[in-house]
Amino acid sequence: MTTRTALAAVVVAAFALASCASDDADDTDPIDSTTTEQPSATPTTADPDDTDDEADATDEAAWVALADAPLELTENDAEAFDGELWVVGGLTADAAVSDDVLVYDPATDTWREGPSLPEPVHHARLVATDDDLVLIGGYRTLAFDAVDDVWVLNDERDGWVPGPPLPAARGAGGAAWDGERIVFGGGMDDDGLTADVFALDSLDGEWERIGELSIARDHLDATSDGAGTVWFLAGREMALTANLGAVDLLVGDTIEVIGELPTPRGGVAAFYSPTHGACLAGGEEPDSTFDEVECIDAEGEITVLAPLGVARHGLGAGVIDGVAYVALGGPEPMLAVSPTLEALELGD
């Protein structure tokens, strides 16, 4: 049985349970409430020049709740690697910095423990290359002291080994694998916001500064088509009241602004869809979290996907066999945690 076939079975089962729950007035569906219309997974194209338009929900498909993670976290990251979703680091409900690694298997809808990180970290970025899983930067403590650490999952997948450190300490940046190199942009150092974009061609080499973002910002994310194009999406200028929707596109060593997402936000998770482009999920503002999932292609065209079943920030995302997964994160602004895992078939 393939991973995608197995996931389809899990999704069908989840919708069957939701249907049963809707027939019982005493039960509550984990995605829907009795007062909320079932959201649509059918993408709706939005006018990039009119960010106030909302997409209509017309399809029964939506994000599906899968097995909860064994831990509740926020400010973690996640990445698809070798057919599984890896979730690393973050903060616990009592504000402890985590060194935990959790691995989700879509074929069985189950979680297992992965090898603990060498050091606890939050607001780090996890990137999968063709062969390696790489953890970059982040904060070591609640003092938000950024680190330049890079850790690489070893060949036995039972531990982590040092990789080339960043040129400077960074936390809450965005990172992606463009098919040939790892790129990392934005975030914060000990002096404040940064716009630097670094690239690493080989895990045996050194990082190189290749340019800068249009706006220095943190709490953004990045994703790539794996063919040389990287999107840096949204983020904020430190404060929850200073959310941004800006999208920078990196091709080679050229970085240019290609547009803005309809919903400015930070504390987000990005993933790539061949059909829709770079997609951004979740986020936070002072009084609430976001359930929006918005995509932008290389030409700046916006597509709105179904909203998350559970709005949250500080989450991670990855794509496996055409299915997007969004993992954990806080359902309330600031320090809030959850074990929530959701999935959406992208139709790519």
N, C-alpha and C positions, 0 to 999 in steps of 0.2 A: 504494500500500500504506500503511495507517495505521500509526502508531507501535505501537499495541497488537498489530496483526497481525504486524508485524515482530518484536516482542518474543516473541510466541508461538512463532514459528519458531525464534528463538534458544533459548528455553527447551526446546522439543522436542528440538532438536539437542543441547543440554547433557545432557538426560536420556538420550538415545540413547548419547552417549559414556560416561556413567556406567554404563549397562547393559553396554556392551561391556567396560568396565574391570572390572566385577564378575565377568565370565566368565573373566578372566585373573588367576590368583593372584599374578602378579608385578606387576600394576598396582594403583594406589591411586586411588580416586575422590577428587576434590578436595573434595567435601562429606562423603561417608561415609568411614569407615574400616572395615576388615574386622571390627572388634569392636564397632561402633556400629550400632544399628538405625536404619533410615532414619527421620528425624523427620517429623512430620505437620504439614501446613499447615492442617488442619481445626481451627478455633478450639474451645477447650474453656472453658466458663464456670466460673469459680472462685468460691467463696464468699469475699466480702471479709472475713468474720470469721474465716476459717481460712486463713491465708497459708502453712501448711505443706503443703497439698495440692498435688500435682503433676499436671499434665494428662497424660492418656494419649495416646499417638501411635497413630493408627489409619488414617491416610490416607497414600498413597504420595507425595503432593505435598510439596514442601519448598522452602526457599530454594535458588536455583540460582546456581552460580558463573558469572559472565560474564567478559568480557575484563578482565585485570588492567590497572590504571592504569599509565602509563609511569613514575610515581614512587612510591616507598614513603614514606608519611607517617603521622603521628599528630597528634592535637590539631588537626586540620583541621575544617572544617565543609562541609556540602553542602546544596544546595537545587535543587528542580526549577524550571526557568524556560524557558518557551517550548518545551516538549517535549524538553528536554535536562537532564542533571544536571550542575550546576556544583559543583566542589570547589575550595576556596580555603584558602590559608595552611597553617599547621601546623608541625611539627617534623620534621626529617630524622633518619636513623639516627645521624648524628654530632652531633645536638643543634643544628644550624643552624636558625634561624627562617626560614621559607619565605615568599617573595612569589609563589609559583607559583599559577596558575589552570589547572585541567584541566576539560575539557568532554567529557562522555560522550553519545554519540548512540545511543539505544536502537534506532533503525531499522536501524543497521548494526553494532551491537556494537563500536563503535570510539571511541577517544579522540583529542582534539586539544588543543593548547595554546590557552588563552585569554589575554587581556591581563593581564600581570603587575600585581600590586597596587602602588600607589605606595610602600608601606612593607611590609616583612615583618611578619607577625603570627601569633600562635597563640592558641588559645582564644577566637577571635572568633565572632560569630554572623552567619550569612547568611540573609537574608529576601527572599522574592519577593513583591512586591505585584502588583496587576493589570497594572502597566506597567513596573515597575522591579525591579532586583536590588540589594539594599542590604547592605553589610557593616558590622557594628556592634561597636565596642569591641575587646577582646582585650588581649594582652600583647605588648609590642614586643621584649623580650629574655628571656633565661633568668633575669633578676632578677625576673621576673613583675611588671614595672612596667606597670600598667594604663593604657590610653589611652582618651580620649573620642572618638576618630576615628569618623566615619561616611563611608563611600565609596559612591558610586552608579555603577553601570555606565552609561557614556554611550550616547547614542542609536545611535551607530555600532557599539557593542559592541566597540570596540578600545581602550578605556581607561576610567579611573575618575575621577570628579569629586567634590569634597568635598560632603557633605551636612551637615545641621544636627548639630553635635556633641552628644553626650550631656551632660546637666547636670553629670555628674561622671564621672571615669574608671572604667571597669568592665572586668573580665576574667572569663571563665568563667561568664557569666550565661546566661539563656535568652531567646529572642526569637521572635516570630511576627507574622504579618499577620492581623488579625481580620476583614478584608473592608473596613474603613474606615480603619484606623490600624495603625501598627507599635507593638507593646508590647515592652518589655524589662524583665526582672526578675532580682533576685538578683545573684550574682557577688561579686567582690572589688574593693576599692579599695586604696589604699596603707595604709589603717588596718585592713583586715581584711574580714570578711564583711559583706554588706549584704542588706537585705530590700526595698529600694526597688523600686517598679514605676513605670516611666516610659512615657508614650504620646506618639506623634508623629502628628498628624492629617494633615500635609502635608509634603512635602520642601521646601516653601518656608517652613515654619513653625518652631516651636521645641518641644522636648520639654517635657512637663509631668509632674510627679510626681502619680500618681493613687492611690497606696496602698502597701501593703507585704505581703509574703508572710507566711505564718504562722510560718515559720522562716527566719532569715537563713542562706543557704547558697550554695555555689558548685558548679560542675560539674553543674548541672541542665540541663534543656532545656525548651523550650516548643513547643507546636503549637496549631493552631486549626482550627475547622470552616469558617473564612472567612465566618461569618455572625454574628460578634459574641461568640463564646465562645472563650476561650483556657485551655489547661491548662498549669500549671507543674509539672513532674514530677521527683520524686526529687532527686538531688544529694547533697552531703555537707557536713559542717561542717569543711572544710579537710582533715582527715586521712582516709586510706583506711580507717581503723578507725572512722570516724564517718559511715558511709553512711546515707542516709535513703530512705524510700519515700513520703514525704508528697506529696500531690497537692492543689494549690490551683487553684480554678476562678475565672476572671475573666470577669464579664459586666457590661458598662458600666464603672462605677467600683467595683463590689462584688467583693471577693475573699473566698472562703470555702474551707475545707478540705472536700473531698468524700470523702476516704478515703486509703488507702495501697496502694501496689503490693505484691504478695507478696514481691518481691525488692528490698530496699534496695540502692541503688548510685549511684555518681556516674560521670562520664566517659561520658555516654550520648548517644543520638541519638533524637529524637522525630519521629513522623510521624502524620498523621491518616487514619483510615479511617471513612467514613460508617457502616459496619456495626458496627465495634468501638469507635469513639471514638479517644481519644488513645493512641498506642502508643509504647512505649519499648523500645529495643534496646541490647544490650551493656552495658558498664560494667566497673568493676574493684574489687578488694579487695586487701589486702596481698599475697596469695599467688597470685592467679589473676584471670582475666578472665571475664566473664559472656557466655553465649550466649542468655540469656533474652530473649523478646519478649513483653511483657505490655501489655495495653490496659485503659483505664478510660473509661467513658462519663460523660456529664454527671450521671447519677444515682448514680455510684459503682460500677456493676456491672463486675466484672473479667472479661476474656477473655484466655486464654493462647493465643498463636499458636505456630507451629513455631519451634524454636530456630534461631539462626543456624548456618550450616555451620561458620563460624570464629568462635569467641568472641574479642571484642576490645573495646577502649575507645578514647576519643578519636576517634570516627568521626562521620560525617555521614549524613543520610538525606533522602530526598525521594520524592514519589509522582508518577508520570506515567501517565495513562490507567489508573488502577486497579491499578498495579503499584508496590510499594514497593521502593526501592533503598537499600542501606546500603553506604557507601563508605569504604574505607581504614581507618585506625585500628591500634592496637597489639595484637598477640595475647598479649602478656605485660604485667603491670603496669608502670607508670612508662614509661621511654623504650624503646619497641619500636615498630616500624613494619611496615606491609604495603601492598601494592597492591590488596588484595582488594575486589572488587565482587560483591555478591549481590543477587538480586531474588526477590520473592515476589508472586504474583498474589493480591490481597486478596479477590476475589469480590464487590466492591461493585457 
